[in-house]
Amino acid sequence: MSTEDAVTGRVVFVGAGPGDPDLITVRGLRELQQAQVILYDNLIDESLLEGLAAEQIYVGKEGDRHSLPQAELSQRLVELAKQGKRVVRLKGGDPSVFGRLAQEALVVAEQGIPFEIVPGVTSCVAGPAYAGIPVTHRGVADHFSVVTVHQSSDTTVFSIPPYNAKNTVVLMMSLGSVDAWQKQMLEMKYPAKLPVALITRAASATQRVLVTCLDEVDRAVAEASLESPTLAVVGKVVALREKLSWFDPALMASLDPEATTE
Ligand SMILES: C[S@@+](CC[C@H](N)C(=O)[O-])C[C@H]1O[C@@H](n2cnc3c(N)ncnc32)[C@H](O)[C@@H]1O
């Protein structure tokens, strides 16, 4: 710890990984153990926080628990660090992938607070992997795109790339807008029978994977009544799941008596 750090605290943005709390990095876990205050989101498996000495503050944006508005949250990070505290801002997956990292880090940086970023395993790659779907595969997919399809009042068209047979498209925050992204992809001439996998609560004891195709995805999702968090994988690599499916949520549930399966 430098002299500067001893006077002012610091903020460490840590990625927790998706689902299984074991997916946090060694470095991330060390930061949690050394933290004095941890501010954490709703996608965090709370078993990750058990037994830690740090004060723990929930700042998630879902559910009926109270959550801070973004500006207040960033200001809270600054105030805690100015009190000399070692603050961990714990986010699901990787903090820099649709994790509002920049909104918070910019405020912290503007105030001259030292900060670090500890990357995490992101659900956009790990989620498919837990479903037996590698996002690239030689000869099948030589690139992948990660797109938010979160529908807000100012979003009418998503940033979905033009169709390329060798691209895998991962759609994040995909559940609330299935009809809209399906329509847009079909209008963009994505093939109607292109395989689609919807992966819910990846890497957890309640993981679900629904495989369908683009022109049937709206009906399949309605019938399956999936829940958040869910991501969608669109592309030929989805077919690999037939041979590469490896993760057994029921087995994980049996190892964790507190987890429930459907
Ligand atoms: C606000 S984004 C945060 C992404 C996160 N920073 C990451 O790197 O994974 C939330 C979206 O990520 C996806 N997601 C996060 N965790 C997931 C999981 N365990 N299973 C499936 N999708 C997940 C879902 O699409 C969800 O709507």
The ligand as an SDF file (V2000), in Angstrom:
LIG
                    3D

 27 29  0  0  0  0  0  0  0  0999 V2000
  -26.4900   -5.9010  -16.9110 C   0  0  0  0  0  0  0  0  0  0  0  0
  -25.8730   -7.2870  -17.7890 S   0  0  0  0  0  0  0  0  0  0  0  0
  -24.4310   -7.6310  -16.8390 C   0  0  0  0  0  0  0  0  0  0  0  0
  -23.4600   -8.5650  -17.5360 C   0  0  0  0  0  0  0  0  0  0  0  0
  -22.2570   -8.9020  -16.6890 C   0  0  0  0  0  0  0  0  0  0  0  0
  -21.4520   -7.7340  -16.4150 N   0  0  0  0  0  0  0  0  0  0  0  0
  -21.3850   -9.9660  -17.3290 C   0  0  0  0  0  0  0  0  0  0  0  0
  -20.2600   -9.6970  -17.7360 O   0  0  0  0  0  0  0  0  0  0  0  0
  -21.8350  -11.1110  -17.3930 O   0  0  0  0  0  0  0  0  0  0  0  0
  -27.0170   -8.5070  -17.2500 C   0  0  0  0  0  0  0  0  0  0  0  0
  -27.2820   -9.5470  -18.3280 C   0  0  0  0  0  0  0  0  0  0  0  0
  -26.1960  -10.4610  -18.3980 O   0  0  0  0  0  0  0  0  0  0  0  0
  -26.6700  -11.7400  -18.7060 C   0  0  0  0  0  0  0  0  0  0  0  0
  -26.3210  -12.6320  -17.5780 N   0  0  0  0  0  0  0  0  0  0  0  0
  -25.6410  -12.3110  -16.4740 C   0  0  0  0  0  0  0  0  0  0  0  0
  -25.4590  -13.3840  -15.6850 N   0  0  0  0  0  0  0  0  0  0  0  0
  -26.0540  -14.4120  -16.3110 C   0  0  0  0  0  0  0  0  0  0  0  0
  -26.2150  -15.7870  -16.0220 C   0  0  0  0  0  0  0  0  0  0  0  0
  -25.7120  -16.3420  -14.9090 N   0  0  0  0  0  0  0  0  0  0  0  0
  -26.8940  -16.5540  -16.9090 N   0  0  0  0  0  0  0  0  0  0  0  0
  -27.3830  -16.0310  -18.0580 C   0  0  0  0  0  0  0  0  0  0  0  0
  -27.2620  -14.7440  -18.3870 N   0  0  0  0  0  0  0  0  0  0  0  0
  -26.6010  -13.9450  -17.5370 C   0  0  0  0  0  0  0  0  0  0  0  0
  -28.1610  -11.6460  -18.9160 C   0  0  0  0  0  0  0  0  0  0  0  0
  -28.4090  -11.4050  -20.2960 O   0  0  0  0  0  0  0  0  0  0  0  0
  -28.4910  -10.4150  -18.0750 C   0  0  0  0  0  0  0  0  0  0  0  0
  -29.6910   -9.8220  -18.5070 O   0  0  0  0  0  0  0  0  0  0  0  0
  1  2  1  0
  2  3  1  0
  2 10  1  0
  3  4  1  0
  4  5  1  0
  5  6  1  0
  5  7  1  0
  7  8  2  0
  7  9  1  0
 10 11  1  0
 11 12  1  0
 11 26  1  0
 12 13  1  0
 13 14  1  0
 13 24  1  0
 14 15  1  0
 14 23  1  0
 15 16  2  0
 16 17  1  0
 17 18  1  0
 17 23  2  0
 18 19  1  0
 18 20  2  0
 20 21  1  0
 21 22  2  0
 22 23  1  0
 24 25  1  0
 24 26  1  0
 26 27  1  0
M  CHG  2   2   1   9  -1
M  END
$$$$
